Amino acid sequence: MLDNGQDLLTRRLYLALATVSILIGLSVILPSTPSEPVLRVAFIGNSITFVNDMPRFIESLAGNKYIIQDSCLHGSLNLLSLLYRGNGMYNKWRTQHAIITDDDDDDGNGQNRENNLYDFGACSIPQLLLGHDQELYDENSGKYSDGKNPCRRNTDYLSYRESLYDWSETLTWDYVVMNDQSRYPTLYRRRKKSLMALRQVYAPLLRTVQATTVFLVTYGYVANIPTNADDDASGWKYTPTETEDDIPYFTSALYYGYQEYQQVLERRGVPVRMAQVGLAFLTVWEENRELWRRLFFVDGMHPSPLGTYLNGCVVYATIRQRLPPVSIRIEQVSQLWKRARRMNLGKRSYLAYLTEEEAAEQIPLSLPNRTEASILSDICRRVALANYIPASLLRGDALNDEFYSNYPDDYGSIGYYGQYADADDSYSDENGRFWCSNDDDGGFWCG
């Protein structure tokens, strides 16, 4: 006979075995759930996004299974001109890692095969967000005709892209990540064109696909590009920064400019999050100037792999509200670009700034090591998750027209940000050169 202690132990053992049996049974009956939801994320932007293939980099941060991305990217463009030209990746992403279908009858090297299909992304903003764009079939529309659009260059790719979705169904996206041309948010004349596009075209599209917009708030830089025009009254200087000491001004101007973008969408019912990449770069500028310099490509403007690492981590954390797993972002940092369609702007871009010998030393680009990844991850955590504001960020009223132009004397009281964003939807600029209108079929046209 069992004593009381043994009897209690036996009952506990039976109870534990029964609990295990129930859990095993439930695991058979109930469907398994993933550790986190799979998100659909669209990217709209320019070279800040496509250099080092940030869309696929963010897929890698999510283990290549918890984020599904698509994109419409074109170098040098702004949010308005992207509506006209669409995708510009035809020559940049015809690479081995981008191949969708492989023509075995060709030369065997896997590159530059005219009959291959490559993953260029969507050919236009409507095709990206809605799945279909009838204007891609209109050769005489004047849109998407700069010679860089994959659907204009390859009709098979157009057929492939348009076959991906049922035209009768409305697509939905969880997040749409967007960035403007790297100076537009700081200059009144250029900023208002982007605000117009956001108000009249993007807002209705984003409401249709039920997406949260994530603005990638870009960073200040000192570019090695000669200019002879200042401000945006008669021309415009490519960068307002002549020395590294000007970085807080440029960053602050971008910060306040993107606040206008946020307001114009939120006032039209589109939820918005801000991926404060500029603040993350500014934090590195304050704390480790040598590391900050290494965030840039040789031209001083585009991101190096370290810069893309910080870009991508901030965007990921803004979407997921947490950092990528340490097992991926630190321990596998050298593997995060294995699927990149292209890593940099190519040798020709190096030779614009370096000799052949110097360029050879920098190709391929160095990836962040584990120590650098740890430092940048912590800065991402502080900025994206703890709302850290660098001490050198300026107040809006401390910026002058050189860095953030408003033209209050010529155009009335505009304020430092936000008031223009509430303008009437019928707005066109004072010269009538840029305006948009919805058509009867729910599309848009601009003139």
DRENDO-1510 file (C-alpha; in Angstrom, 1 decimal, always signed):
<recs>
REC; n; res; u; v; w
REC; 1; MET; +0.0; +0.0; +0.0 .
REC; 2; LEU; +1.2; +3.5; -0.8 .
REC; 3; ASP; +1.7; +6.0; +2.0 .
REC; 4; ASN; +0.2; +9.5; +1.7 .
REC; 5; GLY; +3.4; +11.0; +0.2 .
REC; 6; GLN; +3.7; +8.3; -2.4 .
REC; 7; ASP; +0.0; +8.5; -3.2 .
REC; 8; LEU; +0.2; +12.3; -3.8 .
REC; 9; LEU; +3.3; +11.9; -6.0 .
REC; 10; THR; +1.4; +9.2; -8.0 .
REC; 11; ARG; -1.6; +11.4; -8.5 .
REC; 12; ARG; +0.6; +14.3; -9.7 .
REC; 13; LEU; +2.4; +12.0; -12.1 .
REC; 14; TYR; -1.0; +10.8; -13.6 .
REC; 15; LEU; -2.2; +14.5; -13.8 .
REC; 16; ALA; +1.0; +15.5; -15.7 .
REC; 17; LEU; +0.7; +12.6; -18.1 .
REC; 18; ALA; -2.9; +13.4; -18.8 .
REC; 19; THR; -2.1; +17.1; -19.4 .
REC; 20; VAL; +0.6; +16.0; -21.9 .
REC; 21; SER; -1.8; +13.7; -23.6 .
REC; 22; ILE; -4.4; +16.5; -23.9 .
REC; 23; LEU; -1.8; +18.9; -25.4 .
REC; 24; ILE; -0.6; +16.3; -27.9 .
REC; 25; GLY; -4.2; +15.7; -28.9 .
REC; 26; LEU; -4.9; +19.4; -29.3 .
REC; 27; SER; -1.8; +19.8; -31.4 .
REC; 28; VAL; -3.3; +17.2; -33.8 .
REC; 29; ILE; -6.7; +18.7; -33.8 .
REC; 30; LEU; -5.9; +22.4; -33.9 .
REC; 31; PRO; -4.0; +24.0; -36.8 .
REC; 32; SER; -0.5; +25.2; -36.0 .
REC; 33; THR; +0.0; +29.0; -35.9 .
REC; 34; PRO; +3.2; +30.7; -37.1 .
REC; 35; SER; +5.3; +32.5; -34.6 .
REC; 36; GLU; +4.4; +35.8; -36.2 .
REC; 37; PRO; +2.0; +36.9; -39.0 .
REC; 38; VAL; +3.2; +37.1; -42.6 .
REC; 39; LEU; +3.1; +40.7; -43.7 .
REC; 40; ARG; +2.7; +42.0; -47.2 .
REC; 41; VAL; +4.9; +45.1; -47.7 .
REC; 42; ALA; +5.2; +47.3; -50.8 .
REC; 43; PHE; +8.1; +49.6; -51.5 .
REC; 44; ILE; +7.8; +52.9; -53.5 .
REC; 45; GLY; +11.0; +54.9; -53.9 .
REC; 46; ASN; +14.3; +55.5; -55.6 .
REC; 47; SER; +18.0; +54.6; -55.3 .
REC; 48; ILE; +18.0; +55.1; -51.5 .
REC; 49; THR; +15.8; +51.9; -51.5 .
REC; 50; PHE; +17.2; +49.9; -54.4 .
REC; 51; VAL; +20.9; +50.3; -53.8 .
REC; 52; ASN; +21.9; +47.1; -51.9 .
REC; 53; ASP; +18.4; +45.8; -52.5 .
REC; 54; MET; +16.7; +46.9; -49.3 .
REC; 55; PRO; +13.4; +45.2; -50.1 .
REC; 56; ARG; +15.1; +41.7; -50.2 .
REC; 57; PHE; +17.3; +42.7; -47.3 .
REC; 58; ILE; +14.2; +43.3; -45.2 .
REC; 59; GLU; +12.8; +39.9; -46.4 .
REC; 60; SER; +16.1; +38.4; -45.1 .
REC; 61; LEU; +15.7; +40.2; -41.7 .
REC; 62; ALA; +12.4; +38.4; -41.4 .
REC; 63; GLY; +13.9; +35.0; -42.2 .
REC; 64; ASN; +12.7; +35.1; -45.8 .
REC; 65; LYS; +9.3; +33.8; -44.8 .
REC; 66; TYR; +7.5; +36.4; -42.6 .
REC; 67; ILE; +7.6; +39.4; -45.0 .
REC; 68; ILE; +6.5; +39.2; -48.6 .
REC; 69; GLN; +7.6; +42.3; -50.6 .
REC; 70; ASP; +7.0; +43.9; -53.9 .
REC; 71; SER; +8.2; +47.2; -55.2 .
REC; 72; CYS; +8.1; +50.0; -57.8 .
REC; 73; LEU; +11.5; +51.8; -57.8 .
REC; 74; HIS; +13.2; +54.2; -60.1 .
REC; 75; GLY; +16.5; +56.1; -59.5 .
REC; 76; SER; +16.5; +59.9; -58.9 .
REC; 77; LEU; +12.7; +60.2; -59.0 .
REC; 78; ASN; +10.3; +61.9; -56.6 .
REC; 79; LEU; +6.8; +60.9; -55.5 .
REC; 80; LEU; +5.2; +62.8; -58.4 .
REC; 81; SER; +7.5; +61.7; -61.2 .
REC; 82; LEU; +7.2; +58.0; -60.1 .
REC; 83; LEU; +3.6; +58.2; -61.1 .
REC; 84; TYR; +4.7; +59.1; -64.7 .
REC; 85; ARG; +7.7; +56.9; -65.2 .
REC; 86; GLY; +7.1; +54.0; -62.9 .
REC; 87; ASN; +9.7; +51.2; -62.5 .
REC; 88; GLY; +13.2; +52.0; -63.8 .
REC; 89; MET; +15.0; +48.8; -62.9 .
REC; 90; TYR; +15.3; +47.2; -66.3 .
REC; 91; ASN; +19.0; +47.6; -66.7 .
REC; 92; LYS; +19.9; +47.4; -63.0 .
REC; 93; TRP; +18.2; +44.2; -61.9 .
REC; 94; ARG; +18.9; +41.9; -64.9 .
REC; 95; THR; +21.2; +39.8; -62.7 .
REC; 96; GLN; +21.7; +36.2; -61.8 .
REC; 97; HIS; +19.9; +36.5; -58.4 .
REC; 98; ALA; +16.9; +38.2; -60.1 .
REC; 99; ILE; +16.2; +35.4; -62.6 .
REC; 100; ILE; +12.6; +34.2; -62.6 .
REC; 101; THR; +12.7; +32.0; -65.7 .
REC; 102; ASP; +16.0; +30.7; -67.2 .
REC; 103; ASP; +16.5; +30.3; -70.9 .
REC; 104; ASP; +18.7; +27.2; -71.1 .
REC; 105; ASP; +19.3; +27.7; -74.9 .
REC; 106; ASP; +21.4; +30.8; -74.3 .
REC; 107; ASP; +25.0; +31.3; -73.4 .
REC; 108; GLY; +24.9; +29.6; -70.1 .
REC; 109; ASN; +26.3; +32.4; -67.9 .
REC; 110; GLY; +22.9; +33.3; -66.5 .
REC; 111; GLN; +23.2; +37.0; -67.2 .
REC; 112; ASN; +21.9; +39.4; -69.8 .
REC; 113; ARG; +19.7; +36.8; -71.5 .
REC; 114; GLU; +17.1; +38.8; -73.4 .
REC; 115; ASN; +14.5; +36.0; -73.2 .
REC; 116; ASN; +14.8; +35.6; -69.4 .
REC; 117; LEU; +12.3; +37.0; -67.0 .
REC; 118; TYR; +13.8; +38.9; -64.1 .
REC; 119; ASP; +12.3; +40.1; -60.8 .
REC; 120; PHE; +12.1; +43.8; -61.6 .
REC; 121; GLY; +9.2; +44.5; -59.3 .
REC; 122; ALA; +5.9; +46.1; -60.4 .
REC; 123; CYS; +6.1; +48.4; -63.5 .
REC; 124; SER; +3.9; +51.2; -62.1 .
REC; 125; ILE; +2.4; +52.4; -58.9 .
REC; 126; PRO; -1.2; +51.2; -59.8 .
REC; 127; GLN; +0.2; +47.8; -60.9 .
REC; 128; LEU; +2.0; +47.5; -57.6 .
REC; 129; LEU; -0.9; +48.5; -55.3 .
REC; 130; LEU; -3.9; +47.3; -57.4 .
REC; 131; GLY; -2.4; +44.5; -59.5 .
REC; 132; HIS; -3.3; +46.0; -62.8 .
REC; 133; ASP; -2.6; +49.2; -64.8 .
REC; 134; GLN; -4.4; +49.6; -68.1 .
REC; 135; GLU; -2.1; +52.4; -69.1 .
REC; 136; LEU; +0.8; +50.0; -69.5 .
REC; 137; TYR; -0.9; +48.7; -72.6 .
REC; 138; ASP; -1.3; +52.2; -74.1 .
REC; 139; GLU; +1.9; +52.9; -76.1 .
REC; 140; ASN; +0.8; +56.4; -76.8 .
REC; 141; SER; +0.0; +57.5; -73.3 .
REC; 142; GLY; +3.5; +59.1; -72.8 .
REC; 143; LYS; +3.8; +57.4; -69.4 .
REC; 144; TYR; +6.4; +54.9; -68.5 .
REC; 145; SER; +8.3; +55.6; -71.7 .
REC; 146; ASP; +11.8; +56.6; -70.5 .
REC; 147; GLY; +13.3; +53.4; -71.8 .
REC; 148; LYS; +13.9; +51.9; -68.3 .
REC; 149; ASN; +10.5; +50.4; -67.6 .
REC; 150; PRO; +10.5; +46.6; -67.7 .
REC; 151; CYS; +7.0; +46.2; -69.1 .
REC; 152; ARG; +7.7; +48.6; -71.9 .
REC; 153; ARG; +11.0; +46.8; -72.7 .
REC; 154; ASN; +9.6; +43.2; -72.5 .
REC; 155; THR; +6.0; +42.4; -73.3 .
REC; 156; ASP; +6.5; +38.9; -71.7 .
REC; 157; TYR; +7.2; +40.6; -68.4 .
REC; 158; LEU; +4.1; +42.7; -68.7 .
REC; 159; SER; +2.0; +39.5; -69.3 .
REC; 160; TYR; +3.7; +37.9; -66.3 .
REC; 161; ARG; +3.1; +40.8; -64.0 .
REC; 162; GLU; -0.5; +41.2; -65.0 .
REC; 163; SER; -1.2; +37.5; -64.5 .
REC; 164; LEU; -0.1; +37.5; -60.9 .
REC; 165; TYR; -3.4; +38.8; -59.6 .
REC; 166; ASP; -7.1; +38.5; -60.4 .
REC; 167; TRP; -8.1; +41.9; -61.9 .
REC; 168; SER; -11.6; +41.6; -60.4 .
REC; 169; GLU; -10.3; +41.4; -56.8 .
REC; 170; THR; -9.0; +44.3; -54.8 .
REC; 171; LEU; -5.5; +43.8; -53.4 .
REC; 172; THR; -4.7; +44.6; -49.8 .
REC; 173; TRP; -1.3; +45.5; -48.4 .
REC; 174; ASP; -0.3; +45.6; -44.7 .
REC; 175; TYR; +2.3; +48.4; -45.2 .
REC; 176; VAL; +3.5; +50.6; -48.0 .
REC; 177; VAL; +7.0; +52.0; -47.4 .
REC; 178; MET; +7.7; +55.2; -49.3 .
REC; 179; ASN; +10.5; +57.7; -49.7 .
REC; 180; ASP; +10.8; +60.9; -51.7 .
REC; 181; GLN; +13.7; +62.3; -53.7 .
REC; 182; SER; +16.4; +63.1; -51.1 .
REC; 183; ARG; +16.0; +66.9; -51.2 .
REC; 184; TYR; +12.3; +67.4; -52.1 .
REC; 185; PRO; +11.0; +67.5; -48.5 .
REC; 186; THR; +13.3; +70.4; -47.7 .
REC; 187; LEU; +12.3; +72.8; -50.6 .
REC; 188; TYR; +8.9; +74.5; -50.8 .
REC; 189; ARG; +8.3; +74.3; -54.6 .
REC; 190; ARG; +9.4; +70.7; -54.8 .
REC; 191; ARG; +7.8; +69.6; -51.6 .
REC; 192; LYS; +4.4; +70.9; -52.7 .
REC; 193; LYS; +4.5; +68.7; -55.8 .
REC; 194; SER; +5.0; +65.7; -53.6 .
REC; 195; LEU; +2.2; +66.8; -51.3 .
REC; 196; MET; -0.1; +67.2; -54.2 .
REC; 197; ALA; +0.7; +63.7; -55.4 .
REC; 198; LEU; +0.1; +62.3; -51.9 .
REC; 199; ARG; -3.2; +64.2; -51.5 .
REC; 200; GLN; -4.7; +63.5; -54.9 .
REC; 201; VAL; -3.3; +60.2; -56.0 .
REC; 202; TYR; -1.6; +58.2; -53.3 .
REC; 203; ALA; -4.2; +58.8; -50.5 .
REC; 204; PRO; -7.1; +57.3; -52.5 .
REC; 205; LEU; -4.9; +54.3; -53.6 .
REC; 206; LEU; -3.7; +53.7; -50.1 .
REC; 207; ARG; -7.2; +53.8; -48.7 .
REC; 208; THR; -8.3; +51.3; -51.4 .
REC; 209; VAL; -5.7; +48.7; -50.4 .
REC; 210; GLN; -6.1; +49.4; -46.7 .
REC; 211; ALA; -2.4; +49.9; -46.1 .
REC; 212; THR; -0.5; +51.7; -43.4 .
REC; 213; THR; +2.0; +54.0; -45.0 .
REC; 214; VAL; +5.6; +54.0; -43.6 .
REC; 215; PHE; +7.5; +57.0; -44.6 .
REC; 216; LEU; +11.2; +56.3; -44.8 .
REC; 217; VAL; +12.5; +59.6; -43.5 .
REC; 218; THR; +15.8; +59.9; -45.2 .
REC; 219; TYR; +19.2; +61.2; -44.0 .
REC; 220; GLY; +21.4; +64.2; -44.5 .
REC; 221; TYR; +24.6; +63.8; -46.5 .
REC; 222; VAL; +27.6; +65.6; -47.9 .
REC; 223; ALA; +27.6; +64.5; -51.6 .
REC; 224; ASN; +30.7; +64.9; -53.8 .
REC; 225; ILE; +28.6; +66.3; -56.6 .
REC; 226; PRO; +29.5; +69.8; -58.0 .
REC; 227; THR; +26.6; +72.3; -58.2 .
REC; 228; ASN; +26.2; +75.9; -59.1 .
REC; 229; ALA; +22.6; +76.6; -58.2 .
REC; 230; ASP; +21.3; +77.3; -54.7 .
REC; 231; ASP; +17.8; +77.3; -53.2 .
REC; 232; ASP; +14.8; +76.3; -55.4 .
REC; 233; ALA; +13.8; +79.7; -56.7 .
REC; 234; SER; +15.9; +79.7; -59.9 .
REC; 235; GLY; +17.5; +76.3; -59.6 .
REC; 236; TRP; +18.6; +74.1; -56.8 .
REC; 237; LYS; +21.7; +72.8; -55.1 .
REC; 238; TYR; +21.9; +69.1; -54.9 .
REC; 239; THR; +22.8; +69.1; -51.2 .
REC; 240; PRO; +22.7; +72.0; -48.8 .
REC; 241; THR; +25.6; +70.5; -46.8 .
REC; 242; GLU; +29.1; +71.6; -47.7 .
REC; 243; THR; +30.7; +70.1; -44.6 .
REC; 244; GLU; +29.9; +67.4; -42.1 .
REC; 245; ASP; +29.0; +70.1; -39.6 .
REC; 246; ASP; +25.9; +70.9; -41.7 .
REC; 247; ILE; +24.4; +67.4; -41.3 .
REC; 248; PRO; +22.0; +68.4; -38.4 .
REC; 249; TYR; +20.5; +71.2; -40.6 .
REC; 250; PHE; +19.9; +68.9; -43.6 .
REC; 251; THR; +18.5; +66.1; -41.3 .
REC; 252; SER; +16.2; +68.5; -39.5 .
REC; 253; ALA; +14.9; +70.0; -42.7 .
REC; 254; LEU; +14.0; +66.4; -43.9 .
REC; 255; TYR; +12.5; +65.6; -40.5 .
REC; 256; TYR; +10.0; +68.5; -40.7 .
REC; 257; GLY; +9.3; +68.1; -44.4 .
REC; 258; TYR; +8.2; +64.5; -43.9 .
REC; 259; GLN; +5.9; +65.7; -41.1 .
REC; 260; GLU; +3.9; +67.5; -43.7 .
REC; 261; TYR; +3.7; +64.3; -45.7 .
REC; 262; GLN; +2.4; +62.5; -42.7 .
REC; 263; GLN; -0.2; +65.1; -42.0 .
REC; 264; VAL; -1.5; +65.2; -45.5 .
REC; 265; LEU; -2.2; +61.4; -45.5 .
REC; 266; GLU; -3.6; +61.2; -42.0 .
REC; 267; ARG; -6.0; +64.0; -42.7 .
REC; 268; ARG; -7.3; +61.8; -45.6 .
REC; 269; GLY; -7.8; +58.7; -43.5 .
REC; 270; VAL; -4.5; +56.9; -44.2 .
REC; 271; PRO; -2.7; +55.6; -41.1 .
REC; 272; VAL; +1.0; +56.6; -41.1 .
REC; 273; ARG; +4.1; +55.5; -39.3 .
REC; 274; MET; +7.5; +57.2; -39.6 .
REC; 275; ALA; +10.7; +55.2; -40.0 .
REC; 276; GLN; +13.1; +57.8; -38.7 .
REC; 277; VAL; +16.2; +56.7; -40.6 .
REC; 278; GLY; +17.5; +60.2; -40.7 .
REC; 279; LEU; +17.5; +60.4; -36.9 .
REC; 280; ALA; +19.3; +57.0; -36.7 .
REC; 281; PHE; +22.0; +58.3; -39.1 .
REC; 282; LEU; +22.3; +61.6; -37.1 .
REC; 283; THR; +22.7; +59.5; -33.9 .
REC; 284; VAL; +25.7; +57.7; -35.5 .
REC; 285; TRP; +27.0; +61.1; -36.6 .
REC; 286; GLU; +26.9; +62.4; -33.0 .
REC; 287; GLU; +28.4; +59.3; -31.4 .
REC; 288; ASN; +30.8; +57.7; -33.9 .
REC; 289; ARG; +31.9; +60.0; -36.8 .
REC; 290; GLU; +34.1; +57.4; -38.4 .
REC; 291; LEU; +31.3; +54.8; -38.4 .
REC; 292; TRP; +28.9; +57.4; -39.8 .
REC; 293; ARG; +31.2; +58.0; -42.8 .
REC; 294; ARG; +31.1; +54.3; -43.5 .
REC; 295; LEU; +27.3; +54.4; -43.8 .
REC; 296; PHE; +27.8; +55.9; -47.3 .
REC; 297; PHE; +28.8; +54.7; -50.7 .
REC; 298; VAL; +31.8; +56.4; -52.3 .
REC; 299; ASP; +29.6; +59.2; -53.7 .
REC; 300; GLY; +28.8; +60.4; -50.2 .
REC; 301; MET; +25.0; +60.1; -50.8 .
REC; 302; HIS; +23.9; +56.5; -51.4 .
REC; 303; PRO; +24.0; +54.0; -48.6 .
REC; 304; SER; +26.8; +51.5; -48.2 .
REC; 305; PRO; +25.8; +48.0; -47.0 .
REC; 306; LEU; +26.2; +49.4; -43.4 .
REC; 307; GLY; +23.9; +52.3; -44.4 .
REC; 308; THR; +21.3; +49.8; -45.8 .
REC; 309; TYR; +21.7; +47.7; -42.7 .
REC; 310; LEU; +20.6; +50.7; -40.5 .
REC; 311; ASN; +17.9; +51.7; -43.1 .
REC; 312; GLY; +16.5; +48.2; -43.1 .
REC; 313; CYS; +16.6; +47.7; -39.4 .
REC; 314; VAL; +14.7; +51.0; -38.7 .
REC; 315; VAL; +12.1; +50.2; -41.3 .
REC; 316; TYR; +11.7; +46.6; -40.0 .
REC; 317; ALA; +11.4; +47.8; -36.3 .
REC; 318; THR; +8.9; +50.5; -37.4 .
REC; 319; ILE; +6.7; +47.8; -39.0 .
REC; 320; ARG; +7.1; +45.0; -36.4 .
REC; 321; GLN; +7.6; +47.2; -33.4 .
REC; 322; ARG; +10.6; +45.2; -32.4 .
REC; 323; LEU; +14.1; +44.4; -33.6 .
REC; 324; PRO; +14.8; +41.5; -36.0 .
REC; 325; PRO; +15.8; +38.3; -34.2 .
REC; 326; VAL; +19.4; +38.5; -32.9 .
REC; 327; SER; +20.1; +35.1; -34.5 .
REC; 328; ILE; +19.5; +36.9; -37.9 .
REC; 329; ARG; +20.6; +40.5; -37.5 .
REC; 330; ILE; +23.8; +39.7; -35.6 .
REC; 331; GLU; +24.8; +36.1; -36.0 .
REC; 332; GLN; +23.9; +35.8; -39.7 .
REC; 333; VAL; +24.7; +39.4; -40.7 .
REC; 334; SER; +27.1; +38.2; -43.5 .
REC; 335; GLN; +24.3; +36.2; -45.1 .
REC; 336; LEU; +21.7; +39.0; -45.2 .
REC; 337; TRP; +22.5; +40.0; -48.8 .
REC; 338; LYS; +22.8; +36.5; -50.4 .
REC; 339; ARG; +19.6; +37.1; -52.4 .
REC; 340; ALA; +20.4; +40.8; -53.4 .
REC; 341; ARG; +19.6; +41.5; -57.0 .
REC; 342; ARG; +22.4; +44.0; -57.0 .
REC; 343; MET; +24.7; +45.4; -54.3 .
REC; 344; ASN; +25.9; +48.8; -55.6 .
REC; 345; LEU; +25.8; +51.2; -58.4 .
REC; 346; GLY; +28.5; +49.5; -60.4 .
REC; 347; LYS; +32.1; +50.2; -61.4 .
REC; 348; ARG; +31.2; +53.2; -63.5 .
REC; 349; SER; +29.9; +54.9; -60.4 .
REC; 350; TYR; +33.1; +54.3; -58.6 .
REC; 351; LEU; +35.2; +55.7; -61.4 .
REC; 352; ALA; +33.4; +59.0; -61.2 .
REC; 353; TYR; +35.1; +59.5; -57.9 .
REC; 354; LEU; +38.1; +57.1; -57.8 .
REC; 355; THR; +40.9; +55.9; -59.9 .
REC; 356; GLU; +40.9; +52.3; -61.3 .
REC; 357; GLU; +43.2; +51.2; -58.5 .
REC; 358; GLU; +41.1; +52.8; -55.7 .
REC; 359; ALA; +37.9; +51.4; -57.2 .
REC; 360; ALA; +39.4; +47.9; -57.3 .
REC; 361; GLU; +40.1; +48.1; -53.5 .
REC; 362; GLN; +36.4; +49.0; -52.8 .
REC; 363; ILE; +34.8; +46.3; -55.0 .
REC; 364; PRO; +33.1; +44.3; -53.6 .
REC; 365; LEU; +31.6; +46.5; -50.9 .
REC; 366; SER; +32.4; +45.4; -47.3 .
REC; 367; LEU; +29.5; +44.1; -45.2 .
REC; 368; PRO; +29.0; +45.1; -41.6 .
REC; 369; ASN; +30.7; +42.8; -39.1 .
REC; 370; ARG; +29.1; +41.5; -35.9 .
REC; 371; THR; +30.4; +44.4; -33.8 .
REC; 372; GLU; +29.2; +47.0; -36.3 .
REC; 373; ALA; +25.8; +45.2; -36.5 .
REC; 374; SER; +25.5; +45.3; -32.8 .
REC; 375; ILE; +26.2; +49.0; -32.6 .
REC; 376; LEU; +23.8; +49.9; -35.4 .
REC; 377; SER; +21.1; +47.5; -34.0 .
REC; 378; ASP; +21.3; +49.4; -30.6 .
REC; 379; ILE; +20.9; +52.7; -32.4 .
REC; 380; CYS; +18.0; +51.4; -34.3 .
REC; 381; ARG; +16.4; +50.2; -31.0 .
REC; 382; ARG; +16.8; +53.6; -29.4 .
REC; 383; VAL; +15.5; +55.6; -32.3 .
REC; 384; ALA; +12.7; +53.3; -33.7 .
REC; 385; LEU; +11.5; +51.8; -30.5 .
REC; 386; ALA; +12.4; +54.1; -27.7 .
REC; 387; ASN; +11.8; +57.4; -29.7 .
REC; 388; TYR; +15.3; +58.7; -29.0 .
REC; 389; ILE; +15.9; +62.2; -30.4 .
REC; 390; PRO; +19.5; +63.2; -31.1 .
REC; 391; ALA; +20.6; +66.3; -29.3 .
REC; 392; SER; +21.7; +68.0; -32.5 .
REC; 393; LEU; +18.3; +67.9; -34.2 .
REC; 394; LEU; +17.2; +71.5; -34.6 .
REC; 395; ARG; +13.8; +73.1; -33.8 .
REC; 396; GLY; +11.8; +74.0; -36.9 .
REC; 397; ASP; +12.0; +77.7; -36.2 .
REC; 398; ALA; +15.9; +77.4; -36.1 .
REC; 399; LEU; +16.0; +76.5; -39.8 .
REC; 400; ASN; +16.5; +79.2; -42.4 .
REC; 401; ASP; +15.5; +79.2; -46.0 .
REC; 402; GLU; +18.8; +77.7; -47.1 .
REC; 403; PHE; +17.9; +74.4; -45.5 .
REC; 404; TYR; +14.1; +74.4; -45.3 .
REC; 405; SER; +12.3; +76.8; -47.7 .
REC; 406; ASN; +8.8; +78.1; -47.1 .
REC; 407; TYR; +8.6; +81.4; -49.0 .
REC; 408; PRO; +6.3; +83.0; -46.4 .
REC; 409; ASP; +6.7; +86.5; -48.1 .
REC; 410; ASP; +5.7; +85.3; -51.5 .
REC; 411; TYR; +3.1; +82.7; -50.7 .
REC; 412; GLY; +1.5; +83.8; -47.4 .
REC; 413; SER; +1.8; +82.4; -43.9 .
REC; 414; ILE; +2.8; +78.8; -44.3 .
REC; 415; GLY; +4.5; +78.1; -41.0 .
REC; 416; TYR; +7.3; +75.7; -40.4 .
REC; 417; TYR; +5.3; +72.6; -41.3 .
REC; 418; GLY; +1.8; +71.3; -41.7 .
REC; 419; GLN; -0.4; +74.2; -42.9 .
REC; 420; TYR; +0.2; +73.6; -46.6 .
REC; 421; ALA; -0.7; +69.9; -46.1 .
REC; 422; ASP; -4.3; +71.0; -45.4 .
REC; 423; ALA; -4.7; +72.8; -48.8 .
REC; 424; ASP; -7.8; +72.2; -51.0 .
REC; 425; ASP; -7.8; +69.1; -53.2 .
REC; 426; SER; -8.3; +71.2; -56.3 .
REC; 427; TYR; -4.9; +72.9; -55.9 .
REC; 428; SER; -2.6; +73.5; -58.8 .
REC; 429; ASP; +0.6; +75.4; -58.6 .
REC; 430; GLU; +0.8; +79.1; -59.5 .
REC; 431; ASN; +2.0; +78.5; -63.0 .
REC; 432; GLY; -0.6; +75.7; -63.7 .
REC; 433; ARG; +2.2; +73.3; -64.7 .
REC; 434; PHE; +1.5; +70.5; -62.2 .
REC; 435; TRP; -1.9; +69.3; -61.3 .
REC; 436; CYS; -3.8; +66.0; -60.9 .
REC; 437; SER; -7.4; +65.0; -61.2 .
REC; 438; ASN; -9.4; +61.8; -60.7 .
REC; 439; ASP; -11.2; +60.5; -63.8 .
REC; 440; ASP; -14.6; +58.9; -63.9 .
REC; 441; ASP; -13.2; +55.3; -63.8 .
REC; 442; GLY; -11.4; +55.8; -60.6 .
REC; 443; GLY; -8.0; +56.4; -62.2 .
REC; 444; PHE; -5.9; +59.5; -62.2 .
REC; 445; TRP; -4.3; +61.8; -64.7 .
REC; 446; CYS; -1.8; +64.7; -64.2 .
REC; 447; GLY; -0.8; +67.5; -66.4 .
</recs>
